[in-house]
């Protein structure tokens, strides 16, 4: 897609996704300005050492601070909203903090984008937002609803808002891969349940999905990639062959399997070559749906990690781990 001359604001821009997104912009889009918005000055200084300050601007701020968020949105064409509290145990222990960041922060992004005339917002969501069993998932479900319904408030303006929803990111901060790498050195890998499965996506694939949404969204969609599943036992074996495993029991707020698309959503979703797209049920802000060639899904279709028809082999897992 042509992003020439545009300014893109990335909230939570010093996170794992932010690094991958900024790197892609600098590699493929020489005429884009990326505005990194985050609250950690150390991470911003480290990012500046890597990417410099030519195409990248660094702005300290918290999405909880509406006034600061409004300032960050001035002159922006696209917002990629990646800021979030995402550690399940931390959210469970600090629920008020998670709500302020993931829910109220999302509202600030929507409000400020509309007020500043930002043309497009793409918010990052997670499979844990589907039928949530923990606070993190519940807050991300709220974020999805706030972003999608934000199109109703923006109907008289040019701003259009959509979401992407995907599974576990290979090697992201706080993911199981760094944990297994540490445990491998101790000679013992801990698993919560040997039946557990997860969706698996790489950071470059996550960036691809966001760029697809930026190129195609008309407002109100949730873009879901077709990605493989893996068994946690297979991941442990791929990362630490022959290392003994210990089953420690499933943690509070953890599922055996994850779902990216429910049968209720399938009734108003379509399938494309590489993605599923959940269309808004009442998109009165546009008459352009459906905007892309795709086939309707069966009413009882469910996209779950344990019933997926695409599974990673041990060799494929090893290849993805080093991405």
C-alpha positions in Angstrom: 0.0 0.0 0.0 1.1 3.6 -0.6 1.9 5.4 2.7 3.9 8.2 1.1 4.0 11.3 3.2 1.8 9.9 6.0 2.4 10.2 9.7 1.6 7.0 11.7 1.2 7.1 15.5 2.0 3.8 17.2 0.8 3.6 20.8 2.9 1.3 22.9 5.4 1.7 20.2 8.4 0.5 22.2 6.9 -3.0 22.6 7.7 -6.1 20.6 5.1 -5.2 17.9 6.2 -1.6 17.8 9.8 -2.6 17.1 8.7 -4.9 14.2 6.3 -2.3 12.8 8.9 0.6 12.9 11.5 -1.6 11.3 9.1 -2.5 8.5 8.2 1.2 7.9 11.9 2.2 7.7 12.6 -0.7 5.3 9.7 -0.5 3.0 8.4 3.1 3.3 11.1 5.7 3.1 8.6 8.6 3.1 6.7 7.8 6.2 7.0 9.4 9.6 6.4 7.1 12.6 5.5 8.7 15.9 6.3 6.3 18.8 4.1 7.0 21.8 4.9 5.2 25.1 5.5 5.9 28.7 9.0 4.4 29.2 11.9 6.8 28.6 14.5 4.1 28.8 12.9 1.9 26.2 12.5 5.0 23.9 16.2 5.8 24.3 17.1 2.2 23.4 14.8 2.4 20.4 16.4 5.6 19.3 19.8 4.1 19.4 18.6 1.4 17.0 16.4 3.4 14.6 17.7 7.0 15.0 15.4 10.0 14.8 15.2 10.6 11.1 11.8 9.0 10.2 11.0 8.2 13.8 9.7 10.6 16.5 9.6 9.7 20.2 6.9 11.0 22.4 6.6 10.2 26.0 3.0 9.7 27.2 0.4 7.4 28.6 -2.9 6.5 26.8 -4.6 7.1 30.2 -3.8 10.8 29.8 -6.4 12.1 27.5 -4.8 15.5 27.1 -1.4 14.1 26.2 -3.0 11.6 23.8 -4.9 14.4 22.1 -1.6 16.2 21.6 0.0 13.1 20.2 -2.8 12.7 17.6 -2.3 16.2 16.0 -1.3 15.9 12.4 -1.5 12.1 12.4 -3.0 10.1 9.4 -3.1 6.6 11.0 -3.0 5.3 14.5 -1.9 1.8 15.3 -3.1 1.2 18.8 -0.8 -1.4 20.4 -0.5 -0.1 24.0 -1.9 -2.5 26.6 -1.3 -4.2 29.9 -1.1 -7.8 28.6 0.4 -10.0 31.4 -2.5 -12.2 32.6 -1.3 -12.5 36.2 -0.5 -8.8 36.5 -4.0 -7.9 35.2 -5.6 -10.3 37.6 -3.7 -8.8 40.6 -4.1 -5.2 39.5 -7.6 -5.1 37.9 -8.1 -1.3 38.3 -4.8 -0.6 36.5 -5.7 -3.0 33.6 -9.1 -1.3 33.1 -7.6 2.1 33.1 -5.0 1.2 30.4 -6.9 -1.3 28.3 -10.5 0.1 28.5 -10.3 3.8 29.3 -7.1 4.1 27.3 -8.9 2.7 24.3 -11.7 5.3 24.7 -9.1 8.0 24.8 -7.6 6.7 21.5 -11.0 6.7 19.9 -12.1 10.1 21.2 -8.8 11.8 20.3 -8.6 10.2 16.9 -12.0 11.6 16.0 -11.3 15.0 17.4 -8.0 15.3 15.6 -9.4 14.1 12.2 -7.2 11.0 12.1 -8.3 9.1 9.0 -7.8 5.5 10.3 -7.3 3.6 13.6 -6.3 -0.1 13.7 -6.3 -1.5 17.2 -4.5 -4.8 18.2 -6.6 -7.4 20.0 -6.1 -11.0 21.1 -7.7 -14.4 21.0 -8.1 -14.0 24.8 -10.8 -11.4 24.1 -13.0 -14.2 22.7 -15.2 -15.8 25.5 -12.8 -14.3 28.1 -12.0 -16.1 31.3 -9.5 -13.6 32.7 -9.5 -9.9 33.2 -7.0 -9.3 30.4 -9.3 -10.9 27.9 -12.3 -9.1 29.3 -10.6 -5.7 28.9 -9.5 -6.5 25.4 -13.1 -7.5 24.5 -14.1 -4.1 25.9 -11.5 -2.5 23.7 -12.8 -4.2 20.6 -16.4 -3.0 21.4 -15.2 0.5 22.0 -13.1 0.7 18.8 -15.8 -0.9 16.6 -18.6 1.2 18.0 -16.4 4.3 17.7 -17.4 4.3 14.0 -20.9 5.4 15.1 -19.4 8.5 16.8 -17.2 9.1 13.9 -19.9 8.7 11.2 -20.0 12.4 10.4 -16.2 12.6 10.1 -13.5 10.9 8.1 -12.2 8.7 10.9 -12.7 4.9 10.5 -11.8 2.4 13.1 -11.1 -1.4 13.0 -9.4 -4.2 14.9 -7.0 -7.0 14.2 -7.2 -10.1 16.5 -4.5 -12.8 16.6 -2.9 -15.4 18.8 0.4 -15.8 20.7 3.3 -14.0 19.2 6.5 -16.0 18.8 9.2 -14.7 21.2 7.3 -11.5 22.3 8.1 -10.0 25.7 6.6 -12.1 28.4 5.7 -15.1 26.1 6.5 -18.7 26.9 9.5 -18.9 24.5 11.8 -16.8 26.7 10.6 -18.7 29.8 11.4 -22.1 28.1 14.8 -20.7 27.1 15.6 -19.9 30.7 14.2 -23.2 32.0 16.2 -25.2 29.4 19.4 -24.2 31.2 18.1 -25.5 34.5 17.2 -28.9 33.1 13.5 -28.8 33.7 10.6 -27.4 31.6 7.3 -26.6 33.4 4.0 -27.1 31.6 0.6 -26.2 33.0 -1.3 -28.9 31.1 -0.1 -31.4 28.5 -3.4 -31.0 26.5 -2.9 -27.3 26.0 -2.9 -25.8 22.5 -2.3 -22.3 21.2 -2.4 -20.3 18.0 1.0 -19.1 16.9 2.0 -16.0 14.8 5.3 -14.3 14.1 5.9 -10.6 14.5 6.3 -10.1 10.7 3.0 -11.8 10.2 1.3 -9.6 12.8 2.7 -6.5 10.9 1.4 -8.0 7.6 -2.1 -8.3 9.2 -2.1 -4.7 10.4 -1.0 -3.4 7.0 -3.7 -5.5 5.3 -6.2 -3.9 7.7 -4.8 -0.4 6.9 -5.2 -1.1 3.2 -8.7 -2.5 3.2 -10.7 -1.5 6.3 -13.8 0.6 5.8 -14.6 0.8 9.5 -15.9 -1.7 12.0 -14.1 -4.9 10.9 -12.2 -7.4 13.0 -9.4 -9.0 10.9 -8.4 -12.5 11.9 -5.4 -14.2 10.3 -5.3 -17.9 9.2 -2.5 -19.1 11.4 -1.2 -22.4 12.6 -1.8 -24.1 16.0 0.7 -25.9 18.1 0.7 -28.1 21.2 2.6 -26.8 24.2 4.2 -30.3 24.6 5.5 -30.0 21.0 7.0 -26.6 21.7 8.7 -27.8 24.8 10.3 -30.7 22.9 11.3 -28.4 20.0 13.0 -26.0 22.3 14.5 -28.5 24.8 14.8 -31.9 23.3 15.0 -34.6 25.9 14.7 -32.2 28.8 12.3 -33.5 31.4 8.9 -31.7 31.8 6.9 -31.1 34.9 3.1 -30.6 34.9 2.3 -27.9 37.4 -1.4 -27.4 36.8 -3.3 -24.8 34.8 -3.0 -21.2 36.1 -6.0 -19.0 37.2 -7.5 -17.3 34.1 -5.9 -19.7 31.7 -7.7 -21.8 29.0 -6.8 -25.2 27.6 -7.5 -23.9 24.1 -8.0 -20.5 22.5 -10.7 -19.3 20.1 -10.2 -16.6 17.4 -13.7 -16.7 15.9 -16.9 -17.9 17.5 -20.0 -19.3 15.7 -21.9 -16.2 16.7 -19.4 -14.0 14.8 -19.3 -16.5 11.9 -22.8 -15.5 11.0 -21.6 -12.1 9.9 -18.0 -13.0 8.8 -16.4 -13.8 5.5 -13.4 -15.9 4.5 -10.7 -14.6 2.3 -7.5 -16.3 1.1 -5.4 -15.5 4.1 -7.9 -14.1 6.7 -11.3 -14.2 8.3 -13.1 -10.8 8.5 -15.8 -10.2 11.0 -18.0 -7.5 9.5 -20.0 -5.1 11.7 -23.6 -6.2 12.2 -25.1 -2.7 11.7 -22.6 -0.6 9.7 -24.8 2.4 9.1 -21.7 4.6 8.9 -20.9 3.1 5.4 -22.6 1.4 2.5 -19.5 -0.3 1.3 -19.8 -3.7 3.1 -18.9 -6.3 2.0 -15.9 -4.5 0.6 -13.9 -7.6 -0.5 -14.4 -10.8 -2.3 -15.0 -13.6 0.2 -17.3 -16.4 1.0 -19.7 -16.5 3.9 -18.9 -18.9 6.8 -21.1 -21.7 8.0 -23.3 -20.6 10.9 -21.7 -23.2 13.2 -18.1 -22.4 12.1 -15.6 -22.0 15.0 -12.0 -21.2 14.6 -10.3 -22.7 17.7 -6.7 -23.8 18.4 -7.6 -27.4 19.1 -9.8 -27.9 16.0 -7.6 -26.0 13.6 -6.6 -27.9 10.4 -3.1 -26.3 10.3 -0.5 -27.6 12.9 3.1 -26.8 13.2 5.6 -29.7 13.1 8.6 -29.8 15.4 10.9 -28.5 12.7 8.5 -25.7 11.8 8.3 -24.7 15.5 12.1 -24.5 15.7 12.2 -22.3 12.5 9.6 -19.9 14.0 11.3 -19.7 17.3 14.4 -18.0 15.8 12.3 -15.5 13.7 
